Amino acid sequence: MLEIKGFSLSRRRALQRLATTTGAALTAPMAAHAATTEQVPASGRAQKPAVQYQDHPMGTSACANCANFIPGSTPESMGHCTIVAGNISPHGWCVAYVNRN
C-alpha cells in the first residue's frame, strides 16, 4: 500500500490507473486517424476540402507542375490527381503539392 499525506493507494488500484492512462494514450492517435480517414472515400483519394484544394495556383506552385498531377488531353483541360478525388485544374493547388523537379 502506497501512502502519501493521508492518501493511500493499493498496488492493484495503481496498476488499474496505469492501464487506463496507457490505454487512453494509445487510443488517442487512433481516434485522430479515424477522423482523418473520414475524408478519404473508397477510391483511396482525399476529398478536395481535406487537402485545401483551390482552383488557382499558390504563387508559382500549380497542379500542372505537381508530381501527383495526371494531365488531361490538352495542357488547359482538367486532369486528375493520384491523391485528390475528382477533376483537377492544371492551375489549381492543394497541400499535397509536390514539385515535379
BELHU-V328335 format. One record per residue. N is the residue number from 1. PHI is phi in whole degrees, 0 to 359 (none if undefined). Layout:
n=N phi=PHI
n=N phi=PHI
This chain:
n=1 phi=none
n=2 phi=264
n=3 phi=235
n=4 phi=227
n=5 phi=45
n=6 phi=83
n=7 phi=255
n=8 phi=246
n=9 phi=221
n=10 phi=286
n=11 phi=300
n=12 phi=299
n=13 phi=294
n=14 phi=297
n=15 phi=294
n=16 phi=297
n=17 phi=295
n=18 phi=297
n=19 phi=296
n=20 phi=296
n=21 phi=296
n=22 phi=297
n=23 phi=299
n=24 phi=295
n=25 phi=294
n=26 phi=282
n=27 phi=279
n=28 phi=304
n=29 phi=297
n=30 phi=294
n=31 phi=294
n=32 phi=296
n=33 phi=296
n=34 phi=297
n=35 phi=294
n=36 phi=289
n=37 phi=288
n=38 phi=296
n=39 phi=276
n=40 phi=253
n=41 phi=287
n=42 phi=301
n=43 phi=292
n=44 phi=87
n=45 phi=256
n=46 phi=286
n=47 phi=285
n=48 phi=305
n=49 phi=298
n=50 phi=294
n=51 phi=249
n=52 phi=55
n=53 phi=298
n=54 phi=224
n=55 phi=270
n=56 phi=227
n=57 phi=289
n=58 phi=249
n=59 phi=66
n=60 phi=268
n=61 phi=272
n=62 phi=217
n=63 phi=305
n=64 phi=301
n=65 phi=248
n=66 phi=262
n=67 phi=294
n=68 phi=270
n=69 phi=279
n=70 phi=249
n=71 phi=296
n=72 phi=280
n=73 phi=291
n=74 phi=232
n=75 phi=299
n=76 phi=264
n=77 phi=280
n=78 phi=297
n=79 phi=237
n=80 phi=225
n=81 phi=225
n=82 phi=284
n=83 phi=252
n=84 phi=255
n=85 phi=283
n=86 phi=95
n=87 phi=286
n=88 phi=236
n=89 phi=285
n=90 phi=295
n=91 phi=266
n=92 phi=281
n=93 phi=198
n=94 phi=206
n=95 phi=289
n=96 phi=274
n=97 phi=302
n=98 phi=225
n=99 phi=300
n=100 phi=296
n=101 phi=272
